[in-house]
Amino acid sequence: MPIIGIDYEKCNDCNICLTVCPRLFSRDKEQDKIVFNDPQNGCNLDGRCIAMCPSDAILHEDLGEVLSFKAAQNPSTLIPYETMHKFMSAKRSIRGFKNKKVPRAVIEQVLNSMKYAPTGANIRTLECTIISDKAIIKKLSDSVIDALIATNSPNYAEGAKKAREIGFDTIFYSAPHVMIIHSTNPNDSMNSTIALTYGMLSAQSLGLGTCWIGLAHGVLAASKEVREKIAGIKGKVWGVITIGYPAQKFFRVPPRPSLKIKGLDELD
Ligand SMILES: Cc1cc2nc3c(=O)[nH]c(=O)nc-3n(C[C@H](O)[C@H](O)[C@H](O)COP(=O)(O)O)c2cc1C
């Protein structure tokens, strides 16, 4: 049980933990203090009690690092809307990469951001496979193109086949790394999309470019052979992106249609 109790030397009896998680914490009337109830698997380990205790009095173990920085209380002070909006709107799918590997420490920064993505019921079952071997990326790309040809997908197959003949990779665009998110949990589809989106935004902040590769996702999800024998993955594949240093520049943000929205008129 990673949440293990209350440090009474720090506890100021404010009741916040009780309101955050009435399963783990309750008030003992006789002792007139908050007590910790081991809920036996009733805790989803999202750590809100740790994060919301003003006096850092929740005892825990094996949960990993707790970050403590002033802006955690008010994240909007870190990035103003205008900056965030520009950052997000300038995020492009990158389809050309420098012939340069991303250092492990930088990839680790991206992965470190991905771990803060929310997951349903805080169930943390996602796994990530990073393929950086050119020969394996080529094999994967070939299997995607072969699958497109086999399914006679007219939009892509012909072009991809012709491009392959002249050594141009229209699946991964010669990216130095392909990141595949997968798991054995059948409910991880949405979780993985959010995690990869966190990763892509984090990557952009580090000067990296990324692109979703739905074509490879489709083939990896459908073919056990490609998944296990080429990518070395067991379980379900939920998403695929490329990652590397961009060799493409965008001078402006292209226009995008607005979402179709209902309910705005009801707002002031
Ligand atoms: C789910 C998904 C799958 C995608 N699959 C591919 C793909 O297989 N190959 C590719 O080149 N781009 C792929 N893209 C990128 C889209 O084409 C791109 O996001 C869209 O054209 C908008 O361009 P932007 O990302 O530069 O704004 C995919 C994007 C998403 C969200």
The ligand as a Gaussian input file, in Angstrom:
#p B3LYP/6-31G(d) Opt

LIG

0 1
 C       -4.486000       9.937000     -35.796000
 C       -3.547000      10.542000     -36.801000
 C       -2.926000       9.741000     -37.745000
 C       -2.034000      10.291000     -38.662000
 N       -1.366000       9.474000     -39.535000
 C       -0.456000      10.007000     -40.383000
 C        0.326000       9.165000     -41.234000
 O        0.201000       7.949000     -41.258000
 N        1.238000       9.743000     -42.035000
 C        1.433000      11.100000     -42.049000
 O        2.286000      11.568000     -42.789000
 N        0.707000      11.925000     -41.238000
 C       -0.208000      11.416000     -40.405000
 N       -0.925000      12.238000     -39.566000
 C       -0.684000      13.677000     -39.586000
 C       -1.868000      14.451000     -40.197000
 O       -1.879000      14.270000     -41.577000
 C       -1.703000      15.928000     -39.785000
 O       -1.827000      16.036000     -38.403000
 C       -2.748000      16.827000     -40.442000
 O       -2.606000      16.811000     -41.826000
 C       -2.622000      18.257000     -39.931000
 O       -1.327000      18.757000     -40.134000
 P       -0.459000      19.327000     -38.920000
 O       -0.274000      18.192000     -37.925000
 O        0.842000      19.761000     -39.493000
 O       -1.225000      20.446000     -38.305000
 C       -1.795000      11.695000     -38.663000
 C       -2.432000      12.489000     -37.686000
 C       -3.282000      11.934000     -36.771000
 C       -3.895000      12.813000     -35.718000

